[in-house]
């Protein structure tokens, strides 16, 4: 293959607005088909996005011979079932975060991936591919702020639509799974190890039964990560990475815009430096990196093992919120 031919399972907003246009703009991939359980929605989305083929079922797309890899943007409770079916159909899989509803379910996908060693599986944490995070990681790794002490993340938006999947508990709704997973992923990435214990707090919406506000402390045995996420607070996000001799602040850490520059701020001693990055589509970068792993038969940037570990920490936060105790992932 000279490029990866993509199929998309579903017409979710993230797929239609972000990922499909990003793949179409990539160097190493093309979108050949899109599927929906509503064939008219599939047809309309294909026409809107310039995709040649559409399917009225996910299984129909998985049977296509002109699809090498699938992107799975379905509701959270469908991530593992359809990722497994895609692997069984011989397709590489890029699955939206969170990879699963819980760690045991993530292990099901992990085992399916191990049973198909020639196929690639990756959780779609797109923020990791933005140049601002490549630089931030490098600064931390090279000791620019001294020994890492704590990583603080905040991510919130307001959504009280009862029909939205983010507010439907059986579908995996709630703040922790939807956006708290970012802060947990980021803390683990920067420390380069797993937390030894976590402490969690959750406030639940009485109508939906989903967590609308979650905070967590991650103990890295020589550092900490603090994560706060919310689905019914004013829209805001920020990340602070603080070491013994300096601090890095990420202005838009997770859904960095693709149409304008981004900034991070490096403070050391009495000096402050603003570091700017040209406009970059992190979804396109993600698609290209995944496609290169397929084309070169090399490891994906984020392993399925990492996805399982992230879910273990998420599970521990939820358990701690119930027990009121420190819990080990």
C-alpha positions as CSV (number, residue, x, y, z in Angstrom):
1,X,0.0,0.0,0.0
2,X,1.1,3.6,-0.7
3,X,-1.7,5.0,1.4
4,X,-4.1,3.6,4.0
5,X,-7.7,3.4,2.9
6,X,-10.0,4.4,5.7
7,X,-13.5,3.5,6.6
8,X,-15.5,5.3,9.3
9,X,-18.0,3.6,11.5
10,X,-20.6,6.2,12.2
11,X,-21.4,9.8,11.5
12,X,-20.7,11.3,15.0
13,X,-19.9,14.9,15.2
14,X,-16.2,14.3,15.9
15,X,-16.0,12.2,12.8
16,X,-17.8,14.6,10.4
17,X,-16.4,17.8,11.7
18,X,-12.9,16.8,12.7
19,X,-11.5,13.4,11.8
20,X,-12.7,12.8,8.3
21,X,-11.6,16.2,7.0
22,X,-8.3,15.6,8.8
23,X,-7.7,12.2,7.2
24,X,-8.6,13.7,3.8
25,X,-5.9,16.3,4.4
26,X,-3.3,13.7,5.5
27,X,-0.3,12.6,3.5
28,X,-0.7,8.9,4.1
29,X,-4.5,8.2,4.0
30,X,-7.7,8.5,2.1
31,X,-11.3,8.0,3.2
32,X,-13.0,5.5,1.0
33,X,-16.3,4.7,2.8
34,X,-18.5,5.9,5.7
35,X,-21.2,3.9,7.4
36,X,-24.3,4.7,9.5
37,X,-27.2,2.5,10.6
38,X,-29.3,5.2,8.8
39,X,-28.3,4.8,5.1
40,X,-29.6,8.3,4.3
41,X,-27.4,9.8,7.0
42,X,-24.5,7.9,5.5
43,X,-25.3,9.1,2.0
44,X,-25.7,12.7,3.1
45,X,-22.4,12.7,5.1
46,X,-20.5,11.1,2.2
47,X,-21.8,13.7,-0.2
48,X,-21.0,16.5,2.2
49,X,-17.5,15.3,2.8
50,X,-16.6,14.0,-0.7
51,X,-16.4,10.3,0.3
52,X,-17.0,8.0,-2.6
53,X,-18.9,5.2,-0.8
54,X,-21.5,4.9,1.9
55,X,-23.0,1.9,3.8
56,X,-26.2,1.4,5.6
57,X,-24.6,-0.8,8.3
58,X,-21.2,-1.1,10.0
59,X,-20.9,-4.7,9.0
60,X,-21.3,-3.8,5.4
61,X,-18.4,-1.4,5.7
62,X,-16.2,-4.0,7.4
63,X,-16.8,-6.4,4.5
64,X,-15.4,-3.9,1.9
65,X,-12.1,-4.8,0.3
66,X,-11.2,-1.1,-0.3
67,X,-11.0,-0.4,3.4
68,X,-7.7,-1.2,5.2
69,X,-8.4,0.6,8.5
70,X,-11.4,1.9,10.4
71,X,-11.9,4.8,12.7
72,X,-14.4,4.2,15.5
73,X,-16.1,7.3,16.8
74,X,-19.2,5.5,18.2
75,X,-20.6,6.0,21.7
76,X,-18.3,4.7,24.4
77,X,-20.2,1.5,25.1
78,X,-19.7,0.4,21.4
79,X,-16.0,1.0,21.2
80,X,-14.8,-2.4,22.2
81,X,-17.5,-4.5,20.4
82,X,-17.0,-2.8,17.1
83,X,-13.2,-2.6,17.4
84,X,-13.1,-6.3,18.0
85,X,-15.4,-7.0,15.0
86,X,-13.2,-4.8,12.9
87,X,-10.1,-6.8,13.8
88,X,-12.0,-10.0,13.1
89,X,-12.7,-8.5,9.6
90,X,-9.0,-7.9,9.1
91,X,-9.0,-4.1,9.6
92,X,-6.6,-1.9,11.5
93,X,-8.4,0.1,14.2
94,X,-8.1,3.7,15.4
95,X,-10.7,3.9,18.3
96,X,-11.9,7.1,20.0
97,X,-11.1,7.6,23.6
98,X,-11.9,6.2,26.1
99,X,-11.0,2.9,24.7
100,X,-13.6,1.1,26.8
101,X,-16.1,1.5,29.7
102,X,-13.7,-0.1,32.1
103,X,-10.4,-2.0,32.3
104,X,-11.8,-5.5,32.0
105,X,-13.5,-4.5,28.8
106,X,-10.3,-2.9,27.6
107,X,-8.6,-6.2,28.2
108,X,-11.0,-7.8,25.8
109,X,-9.8,-5.5,23.1
110,X,-6.2,-6.0,24.2
111,X,-6.6,-9.8,23.8
112,X,-8.3,-9.4,20.4
113,X,-5.4,-7.3,19.3
114,X,-2.9,-9.9,20.5
115,X,-4.8,-12.5,18.5
116,X,-4.3,-10.4,15.3
117,X,-0.6,-9.4,15.6
118,X,-0.5,-8.1,12.0
119,X,-3.2,-5.5,12.7
120,X,-2.7,-2.1,14.4
121,X,-4.9,-0.9,17.3
122,X,-4.6,2.5,18.9
123,X,-6.6,4.8,21.2
124,X,-7.2,8.2,19.6
125,X,-5.6,10.6,22.1
126,X,-5.0,13.2,19.4
127,X,-3.5,15.8,21.8
128,X,-0.3,13.7,22.0
129,X,0.5,14.5,18.4
130,X,0.3,18.3,18.5
131,X,3.8,20.0,18.4
132,X,3.0,21.9,21.6
133,X,3.0,18.6,23.5
134,X,6.0,17.2,21.7
135,X,7.9,20.3,22.9
136,X,6.4,20.2,26.4
137,X,7.5,16.6,26.8
138,X,11.0,17.5,25.5
139,X,11.3,20.3,28.0
140,X,10.3,18.1,30.9
141,X,12.5,15.2,29.8
142,X,15.5,17.5,29.3
143,X,15.1,19.0,32.8
144,X,14.1,22.5,31.7
145,X,11.9,22.9,34.8
146,X,13.9,20.6,37.1
147,X,12.6,17.4,38.6
148,X,8.8,17.1,37.8
149,X,6.7,17.7,40.9
150,X,3.1,17.9,39.8
151,X,0.8,18.1,36.7
152,X,-2.4,20.0,37.1
153,X,-5.2,19.7,34.5
154,X,-8.6,21.2,34.2
155,X,-11.2,20.5,31.4
156,X,-14.8,21.5,31.4
157,X,-17.8,22.4,29.2
158,X,-21.6,22.8,29.8
159,X,-24.0,20.2,28.4
160,X,-27.3,19.4,30.0
161,X,-29.0,17.9,27.0
162,X,-30.7,14.7,28.1
163,X,-30.5,13.2,24.6
164,X,-26.7,13.7,24.3
165,X,-24.7,10.5,24.7
166,X,-22.4,12.3,27.1
167,X,-25.3,12.4,29.5
168,X,-26.5,8.8,29.1
169,X,-25.0,6.6,31.8
170,X,-25.4,3.2,30.1
171,X,-23.6,4.5,27.0
172,X,-20.6,5.6,29.0
173,X,-21.5,9.2,29.6
174,X,-20.1,11.4,32.3
175,X,-17.1,13.7,32.8
176,X,-14.5,11.2,33.8
177,X,-14.8,9.0,30.8
178,X,-15.4,11.8,28.3
179,X,-12.7,14.3,29.3
180,X,-11.2,13.2,32.6
181,X,-9.4,10.5,30.6
182,X,-7.3,13.3,29.0
183,X,-5.9,14.5,32.3
184,X,-5.1,11.0,33.5
185,X,-3.4,10.2,30.2
186,X,-1.4,13.4,30.3
187,X,-0.1,12.9,33.8
188,X,0.9,9.3,33.1
189,X,2.6,10.5,29.9
190,X,4.7,13.2,31.5
191,X,5.7,11.2,34.6
192,X,6.5,8.2,32.4
193,X,5.1,5.7,35.0
194,X,1.9,4.6,36.6
195,X,0.4,6.1,39.8
196,X,0.7,3.9,42.8
197,X,-2.7,5.0,44.2
198,X,-5.5,7.5,43.4
199,X,-8.1,9.5,45.3
200,X,-11.3,10.4,43.6
201,X,-14.4,12.6,44.1
202,X,-17.5,12.6,42.0
203,X,-20.7,14.7,41.9
204,X,-23.5,13.1,40.1
205,X,-26.4,14.7,38.1
206,X,-29.6,13.5,39.8
207,X,-31.4,13.3,36.4
208,X,-28.8,11.5,34.3
209,X,-26.9,9.4,36.9
210,X,-23.6,10.6,35.3
211,X,-20.7,12.3,37.0
212,X,-21.0,16.0,36.1
213,X,-17.9,17.0,38.2
214,X,-15.0,14.7,39.0
215,X,-11.7,15.5,40.7
216,X,-8.8,13.1,41.3
217,X,-5.4,13.0,42.9
218,X,-2.8,10.6,41.3
219,X,0.1,9.7,43.5
220,X,3.2,8.9,41.4
221,X,5.4,8.1,44.4
222,X,7.5,11.2,44.0
223,X,5.1,13.5,42.3
224,X,1.4,14.0,41.8
225,X,-1.2,14.6,39.1
226,X,-4.4,16.5,39.9
227,X,-7.3,16.2,37.5
228,X,-10.6,18.1,37.5
229,X,-13.2,17.7,34.8
230,X,-16.9,18.8,34.5
231,X,-19.8,18.6,32.0
232,X,-21.9,21.3,33.6
233,X,-19.4,24.2,34.2
234,X,-18.2,27.0,32.1
235,X,-16.0,25.9,29.2
236,X,-12.4,26.0,30.1
237,X,-9.2,24.0,29.9
238,X,-5.7,24.4,31.1
239,X,-2.6,22.4,32.0
240,X,0.2,23.3,34.3
241,X,3.4,21.3,34.6
242,X,5.4,22.3,37.6
243,X,9.0,21.3,38.5
244,X,11.5,22.3,41.1
245,X,12.9,25.1,39.0
246,X,10.2,26.1,36.6
247,X,6.7,25.8,35.2
248,X,5.1,25.1,31.8
249,X,1.6,26.3,31.2
250,X,-0.4,25.0,28.2
251,X,-3.0,27.4,27.1
252,X,-5.2,25.0,25.1
253,X,-3.9,21.6,26.1
254,X,-6.5,19.1,24.6
255,X,-8.6,20.3,21.7
256,X,-6.1,22.7,20.3
257,X,-7.6,24.6,17.3
258,X,-6.3,23.6,13.9
259,X,-6.8,27.1,12.3
260,X,-4.7,29.3,14.5
261,X,-1.4,29.2,16.3
262,X,-1.1,27.8,19.9
263,X,1.1,29.0,22.7
264,X,2.7,27.5,25.8
265,X,4.5,29.5,28.5
266,X,7.8,28.5,30.1
267,X,8.7,30.2,33.4
268,X,12.1,29.7,35.0
269,X,13.4,31.8,37.8
270,X,12.3,35.4,37.1
271,X,12.0,34.9,33.3
272,X,9.0,34.0,31.2
273,X,9.1,32.8,27.6
274,X,6.2,32.4,25.3
275,X,6.6,29.6,22.7
276,X,4.3,29.7,19.7
277,X,3.4,27.0,17.3
278,X,2.1,27.4,13.8
279,X,-1.5,26.3,13.1
280,X,-1.5,22.5,13.2
281,X,-4.3,19.9,12.8
282,X,-3.6,17.4,15.6
283,X,-6.2,15.0,14.0
284,X,-4.2,15.0,10.8
285,X,-1.0,14.4,12.6
286,X,-2.6,11.5,14.4
287,X,-4.0,10.0,11.2
288,X,-0.6,10.2,9.5
289,X,1.3,8.7,12.4
290,X,-1.2,5.8,12.6
291,X,-1.0,5.3,8.9
292,X,2.8,5.2,8.9
293,X,2.7,2.4,11.5
294,X,0.4,0.5,9.2
295,X,2.5,1.2,6.0
296,X,5.8,0.5,7.7
297,X,4.6,-2.4,9.8
298,X,6.0,-0.6,12.9
299,X,4.5,-0.1,16.4
300,X,1.7,2.5,16.8
301,X,2.7,5.6,18.8
302,X,0.3,4.7,21.7
303,X,0.1,1.0,22.5
304,X,-3.0,-1.0,23.5
305,X,-1.2,-1.7,26.8
306,X,-1.2,2.0,27.5
307,X,-4.9,2.2,26.8
308,X,-5.6,-0.6,29.3
309,X,-3.4,1.1,31.9
310,X,-5.3,4.4,31.5
311,X,-8.6,2.6,32.0
312,X,-7.2,1.0,35.2
313,X,-6.5,4.4,36.6
314,X,-10.0,5.7,35.6
315,X,-11.6,2.7,37.3
316,X,-9.6,3.4,40.5
317,X,-10.7,7.0,40.5
318,X,-14.4,5.9,40.2
319,X,-13.9,3.3,42.9
320,X,-12.2,5.8,45.2
321,X,-15.2,8.2,44.8
322,X,-17.4,5.4,46.0
323,X,-15.3,4.2,48.9
324,X,-13.8,7.5,50.0
325,X,-10.4,5.8,50.2
326,X,-7.2,5.8,48.3
327,X,-7.3,3.0,45.7
328,X,-4.6,1.3,43.7
329,X,-5.1,1.0,40.0
